[in-house]
Amino acid sequence: METKPLPERERINQLTFYLNISIRQLAKIVGMNENTFYHISDNSRFGITEKTATKICNNLKKKLGVVVNRDWLLTGEGEMIVPSTTPSPANEVRKEPAQSEINWQDKYIALLEKHIELQREYTACLKKRMQ
């Protein structure tokens, strides 16, 4: 049984879902007006042109390292992502955090611990006042 290619609006939506970004973020990454993508994704008279498909593919590869199948963007046929060249953002192996990230995480945990401590003190104070 042959499956029908996705409509253009669904292709843009599926791509943003895969990348876990909004249409606004896609437009910024690609360097295009976000209204163009909204018009495509809301099924208006605009479609994905060859120029748009090329720009999407080139910029996603350059800026995110994701290789999108240009033919899929234009026709809906084939795979969305060129296999074996692009790691899935959802399955990407997390690198060891940078030192600055570790410091930020430690600071965040310390802040949460302080918040919990203050919350307990506040609760105890309220209990005393109610008695």
Sequence and secondary structure as in RCSB ss.txt:
>XXXX:A:sequence
METKPLPERERINQLTFYLNISIRQLAKIVGMNENTFYHISDNSRFGITEKTATKICNNLKKKLGVVVNRDWLLT
GEGEMIVPSTTPSPANEVRKEPAQSEINWQDKYIALLEKHIELQREYTACLKKRMQ
>XXXX:A:secstr
       HHHHHHHHHHHHT  HHHHHHHHTS HHHHHHHHTT S    HHHHHHHHHHHHHHH   B HHHHHH
S S SB TTTS  GGG       HHHHHHHHHHHHHHHHHHHHHHHHHHHHHHHH 
